[in-house]
Amino acid sequence: MATTIEKMEEKLPRNGNGKAALPAMPNEIDELVARATQALAAFEGCSQEQVDAMVKAMALAGVSRRLELARMAVGARRHCEARCSECWI
């Protein structure tokens, strides 16, 4: 039986070597990579205690907004169930 991820991957278009061909979004990808590189540089200068405090703050922020995040996830799922051309998952 195929997993959910395998089912999603089956719907993706394939390139010449049979691998899933994901849509190219170079500007967005370049921006995300640049931001991740900046974040890595900032984290490298942090102590373990500082990293622990940041991770705790992120976790608490997620918990405090859990209902909003759940509603967003449900809305995205309903949107994707329509199999619109905007979504590729």
C-alpha positions in Angstrom: 0.0 0.0 0.0 1.4 3.4 -1.0 2.0 6.0 1.7 0.5 9.5 1.4 3.9 10.9 0.2 4.2 8.2 -2.4 0.7 9.0 -3.6 1.5 12.7 -3.9 4.8 11.9 -5.7 2.9 9.8 -8.2 0.9 12.9 -9.3 4.1 15.0 -10.1 5.3 15.3 -13.6 8.4 13.4 -14.5 11.6 14.5 -16.2 13.8 12.5 -18.6 15.4 10.3 -15.9 12.1 9.4 -14.2 12.5 11.7 -11.2 9.8 14.1 -10.1 10.1 17.5 -12.0 9.3 20.2 -9.5 8.3 23.6 -10.7 11.2 26.1 -10.8 10.9 29.2 -8.7 14.4 30.5 -8.9 13.8 34.0 -7.3 12.0 32.6 -4.4 14.5 29.7 -3.9 17.4 32.1 -4.1 15.9 34.4 -1.5 15.2 31.5 0.8 18.7 30.2 0.5 20.2 33.6 1.1 18.0 34.0 4.2 19.0 30.6 5.5 22.6 31.4 5.0 22.2 34.5 7.0 20.4 32.6 9.8 23.2 30.0 9.8 25.8 32.7 10.3 23.8 34.2 13.1 23.3 30.8 14.8 27.0 29.9 14.6 27.9 32.7 17.0 25.3 31.6 19.6 25.9 29.6 22.7 24.0 26.4 23.4 21.9 28.3 26.0 21.0 31.0 23.4 20.0 28.3 20.8 17.9 26.5 23.5 16.1 29.8 24.3 15.4 30.5 20.6 14.1 26.9 20.0 11.9 27.2 23.2 10.5 30.6 22.0 9.7 29.1 18.5 8.0 26.1 20.1 5.9 28.3 22.4 5.0 30.6 19.5 3.7 27.6 17.6 1.7 26.4 20.6 0.2 29.8 21.2 -1.0 29.9 17.5 -1.9 26.3 17.2 -5.6 26.9 16.3 -4.7 29.4 13.6 -2.0 27.0 12.2 -4.5 24.1 12.2 -7.1 26.2 10.4 -4.5 27.2 7.8 -3.6 23.5 7.3 -7.2 22.5 6.8 -7.8 25.3 4.4 -4.7 24.3 2.4 -5.9 20.7 2.3 -9.3 21.7 1.0 -7.7 23.9 -1.6 -5.4 21.1 -2.8 -8.2 18.6 -2.8 -9.6 20.6 -5.8 -6.4 19.6 -7.6 -5.9 23.1 -8.8 -3.0 24.0 -11.1 -1.5 26.2 -8.4 -0.7 23.2 -6.2 1.7 20.5 -7.0 1.6 18.4 -3.8 
